[in-house]
Amino acid sequence: MKDSNAPCQKSADKLNIAFGEKTLEIETGFPVDVLGAFADYAPLSDYGIQEALDQCVYSESYSACAERAEKILFILPDITRKSGMERFFPSMLAEAEKHGKEVSIIFAVGTHRAVTEDEKKRILGGEIYSKYKDRLFDHDCENLEAHAFYGITKSKTPIFINKIYLEHDLIVPIGSVSHHYFAGYGGGRKLIFPGIAAKKSILRNHMLALDVSGGGRHPLAKAGELNHNPVHRDIVDALMISRSGRNFFSVNTVLDEQGRILDMVCGDLFMAHHKACEILDSRFRITLDKKYKSLIVSCGGFPKDINMVQAQKSLDRAASAAEEGADIFLFAECADGYGNSYFRDFFDLPSSKAMLESLLADYQINRQTAFNLRTLTERFNVRLYGSLSEEDCARMGFQKLNAPEDMLRLLKPETAFIPSAYSFLFG
């Protein structure tokens, strides 16, 4: 997929850098190119949202699907991912209630930590949280007994999915579509697998991102690649095997940097997601005519920089715009620190080479994420401005930036600013 009318390149010497839930204002003293400046897209109207729910891709309308269902399972993203669902989820619940359907809600945390009660209120809104509190379910990938087994994929991935999936006949995953650094694209099918899959399944699926014979990342396990991506193909295989007896209504949103819905595609689990990916690329995939000697990079603020597991995805995107050995100044608050212990502890190993050898012998999900980050900090001079200590920065290969102004004397003449690296795919 390639961009057709992606946002244009601009320049500025006064930068507004999203950092957590704040904005930092920096003057560079000279103009720098701005990559991925959001075009002035209008948010999707209420009419447009309802039209997406009614006129679907290879599917009946949501109303018709809900009417035929007996039990409806909504699968929602955790606090690290926005979806724009506050604009349409209340009406979807009301439609299910109108038809007298039993409703359950589960959060697709995969291997992430559990969603806290305060976060559930923030995601759902207080009214929905209070009304459906008894129908909210947590996913624990570590508890294999809480999962049903459906078979094995062609790539030898065992298919264990939370038993709540087995208990419902209409599955409604809701999420925003984004570029994913090794699964190609987020959203859609990923909310089910790995979103509510067992750790045993997730480990095997994610290991397909490695090229054992080549000794590194699989060349097709990358952002923006679906058709030949081994991770994505395995997800599709797992869902085709496990889908018997269930209907699906997939809700896929395309968001701007403020979390506003720009477009929305609903319907078939795979085809609606594929169409949403094409829309995403048309707006947020950019082909550059040059690479830069220095980059100023913001993830786009909270929740994209909630921890380093999330923030490294933005660095991975931005790297495509940098010359080898370039200086990169990454602004990521990381209020939750590293993100998890598997990721943190893997930096005890001294190099990406040592990490890869360990991964091939004993694969763990967030160890691969640590490996990916270490390859980036070895390729580039990356300085991090955030809440992590100087010691933590050094363990990951960063140099700590103590104040935003400290970068000014280090900027090269060919510098670019990426205000929301998580939202764009370059190259």
N, C-alpha and C positions, 0 to 999 in steps of 0.2 A: 504494500500500500504506500502511496506517495502523496505528498501535499499538492493541492491544486490552488488554494488561495490562502495559504497560511499567513499569519501576521507579518507585517513588514519590519525590516530592521530600522532602528532609529538611533539617535545619539543624545546624550545628556551629560551634564557635569554635576547635577544635583540629583542624588539617588535616594529613593525611599526603599529601604531594605526591610522586608518582612522578617521578623525574628520572634518566634513564639507567637504571643498574642499582641505584640507591640510592633511599632515601625520605627526604625532608626533612620535618621536623616544625615547623609554624608555628602560633602562637597569634594569632588576629586581635584578640582583646579584646572581640569582640561576635559574636553568632551570624550566620552567613551561610548562605544556602540552598545545599544540595548538590544539583546536577543530575546525574542519571545515576548515582546510587548503585546499585551492583549489588544486585539482589535475591538472596536466598539460594537460587539454583538449584543443585540437586545435579548433579555431573558425570554424564555418561552412563556407565552400567555397561558392563563387558566384554560382557555379554549383549546390551545395547542396540547396541553397536558391531557385533557379529557379525550381529545382526538386520538392521542397516542394509546390510551387505554381502550379505545373503541375500535380503531382501525389498525389492526396488528399485522405483524409479519408471520405468515403461515400459521395463523391461529385465529380462533374466535376471540371476541372481545373479552375483557376481564369479567364483565358482568355475566356473560354466558358461561364462562368457565366456572365462576363462583356458584352460579345457580345449579350446575350439574354436579358439583363436588359434594362430598360428605364432610370431610375434614380438610381444613386448609392450613398449611404450614408456611408462614412467612419467614424467610431467612434474611437477616439484616446484617449490615457491616458493623464492626465494632467502632470504638471512638476514634481510631486512627484513620478512618476513611469517611469522608462526607458522601452523601448520596442525593441530597435535595428532597428526601422523602417527606419532610414536613409539609410540603405543598400538596401531596397527593395521598399519603398513607392514611390519614383520617377518613377520606372518602372511600378508600379501598376496604377499610374495616367496616365502615357503615354499610357498604354493599353486601359484605359477608353477613353482617347482622340482619339485614333486610331479608335475606334468604334463610335465616335461622341456622347458619353453619357454625360448627365448632372451630375455633381459631386457636392456633398456637404460634408463638414467636420464639425464635432461637437466634442467637448472635453467632455469626460465622467468624470465630476467633482463630480457627486453625490451631497453630501451636502458640499463639499469643496468650498473654495472661487473660484471666476471666474479666469480663466487664463488671465494673463496680455498680452498686445500686445508684449512686449519684450519676454515673455515666449513662445508665439506662434511662434515667429521668431526662438527661440532657438530649439523648438520641430520640426518645419517643415524645417528649413533652410530658409535663406533670399529669395532665388529664388522662392520656392514654396509659401512662405507667400505672396510675392508681386503678384504672378500670380493668386492666389486663394483667395485673401483678401476679395473679395465680396461674396465668398461662404463659409466663415468661420462663424460658429454659436456658440454662447455661450449657456450654459444650466443653467437655474435658477430653482432650485427645489422648491423655495418658490412660484413661480407664477403658481398656479394651472390652470389658464386659458390657459397657454401655453402647456398643456398636454391633450392628448386624453384618454378617459376611455375605457377599454377593458373588464372589468368584475372583478370577485373576486376569489381568489384562495381558495383551500380547507382549508387553514389555516386562511381564512378571511382577506387576504391582498388585498386591493383595487388596481387594476392595472391601474396606470396613467403613461403614457410614453410620452415624448416630442413629440409634433405634427409632428416634422420633420421626425420622424420614420414612421408615417402614410403616408407621402408624397413620400416615396421611395420604390422601389420594390426589390432592392438588398442592404442588410445590411452587412457591412464589419467591424466587430469589430477587432481591432488590439491591442495586448497587450502581455506582458510577463506573464508567469505562475509563481506564487509564492505560498508559504504556507500562508494562511490567518488565523488569530487567532480565528475567529469564523465561517467563511463561508467555511472553509476547504482549499480552493485554490482560488487565485485571477486569473484574466484574463478571457478570453472567454466570457461566458454568463454574467458575472458581469459588463462588459462594457456597456451593455444595461440596465440591471436591477440589481443593483440600479443606474448604471452610468448616465443614462439619464431619470431616473424616478422622479416623484414628491416626495416631502418630506413626504407627507402623506403615500405613498406606502413604502418608505424606512424605516420610523419609525416602521410600523407594521412588515415588514420583519425582521428587525434587532432585534425587541423585542423577536423574536423566539429563540434568543440566551440565553434567560433567562429561568430558570426552576422555575416557579412560586411556584409549590408545594414543591420543594426542597430548595427554598430560596437561589439561587445562579446561576451560569452559567449552562446552559444545558450541561450535560456530553458529548453529541455528537456534540455540536457546538464548534468544536475545529479544530486546524490546522491539515491537513493531513486526515481529514474524509470527505468523500463525500456522500456515499450511504445512510447513515442513519442520515445525518446532517439536522436538521429541517430548517435551513436557506437556504442551498443549494436546498433542495427539494422544498421549496416555490419559489425560483428563477426559477427553471425548470418549475414549474406549471404556473407561470406568463407568461413565454415566450411561452409555448405551447398554452396557451389561446390567446396570442396576435400575434402569428406568421402568421395567415391566410393572404394570399395575398402577402407574402414576401418570398424571397429566402435569404439564409444566406451563407456567406463565411467567416469563422472564421480563423484568423491568430494568432497562439499561438507560442511565442518564449520562449526558455529557455536560460537565460543569465548567464554569469559569473560575478564576482564582479566588473569587469571593464565595464560591460554593453555590452560585445561582445556576439554575437549570437553563442551558442554552438549547438543548435538544433532548428528545426522549424517544426511545424505540422499545416497543413491547411485543411479546408474542413468543414464538418458538425459542427454545432454550439456546439453540446454536445459531439459527439464521438471524434472529433479532439482535443477538450480540455481535454477529459479524457485521451487520449493517451499522450498528452503533460505532464499531471500530473504524469503519470507513469514514463516518462523520467526524470522529475524533481526529483522524489523520488529516482530513481536509482543512481542519482549523488549527491543529497543534503539532503538525509534523513539518519541520523546516529544513530545507536543503541549503547549506551554507556554501559560499564561494571561497571562503578562506578559514583558517584556524588561527587562534590567538595565542600570544605569548603570556598573557595574564588574564585571568577571569575573576570577577567578583560574583559569587554565587549565593543566592538565597533559595532555600527549599520552597519558599512560599508561605512560611509561617506555620502556626499550629493548624492541624495536627501533623503536618508533613515533617516537622522537625521535633516531634514529641520525644524521640529517642534516636540513638545512632542507627539502630536497625532500620528505621524509617528514613533517616536523613541520608544514609549512604546511597539510597536510590537516586536522590537528586544529584549527588556527586557523580554517579555512574552515567546519568544523562548528560551532565555538563561536560564530561570528559571528551565527548565526541566533538566539542567545539574548541578543544585545546590542542596546541602543538605538544609533541612529546617533550617532557621535561618542563612544561609551563608552570608558572606560579598560579595557584588557585587559592582564593580566599573564600572559605566556606562559612556562611552564617547559619548556624543551627543551634537553637537553644538547648535541646536535649534535656528537658526538665526531668524526664524519667531515666536519665543516664544512658547506659549502654542499650538497654531494652530487654535483655535476659542474660542469664549466667552462661549458657552455652556459647553465645556470641562473645561475651566478655572474656571468658577463660581461654578461648582459643588464641587470643593474642599473647598468651604465654609462650607460644612458639615463635621463633625468631624471624621467620621469613615466609613468603607465599609458597615457596618450594616445599618447606617443611610442612606447611598447612595442607598442601595438596596431597603429599604422601600420607599424612594422617587421615585425611578425608577418604582416600581410596581404601584405607584399611578399616576405618570405623566412621562411616558417614553420619553426620548429625546436621539438621537443617540450618540452624543459625551459624554453625561453623562454616558452612558454604558462604553465607553472607559475610562473615568475617574474612574469609579467603578473598572474596571479591573486593572488599574494601582495602585489604592489604595490597592487592595487585595495583590498585589505584594510587595509594600513597607511596608505592615504590616507583611508579611511573612519573608522578608529578610531585612538585613541591607544594604540599597542601597545608595551609594555615587555617586553624579552626577558631572561630569566635563563638563561644558558647559557655555552658555552665560546667562542663567537664574540666577536671583539674589538669594541671600541666603534666602530671604523671600519667593520667589516663590518656591524654592526647598522645604522649610519647609512645605508649604501649601500642597504639593503633597506627603509628607512623605519621601523625600530625605534628606540626609545630603549633603551640598555643598562641593565639593572637589576643593579647591582654586588653586592647582597646581598638575599636574600629579605625581610629585615626592612624594607628601604627602601620596600616597597610599602605598609606598614601605614598610614602617615600619609596616603596617597593614596586609600585605599578610601572609596567612597561608602556611605551608609546602605543603599542597595539593591544589595547585592553577592551574587554567587553563585560557588560553587566547582564546577568541572567536573573531577573526578578522573581521567577517562579519556575525553577529548573524541573521540579517534579511534574509540571504540567505539559512540558514540551519534549519532543524527540528531535534531536539534531542529527544531521548527516544524510 
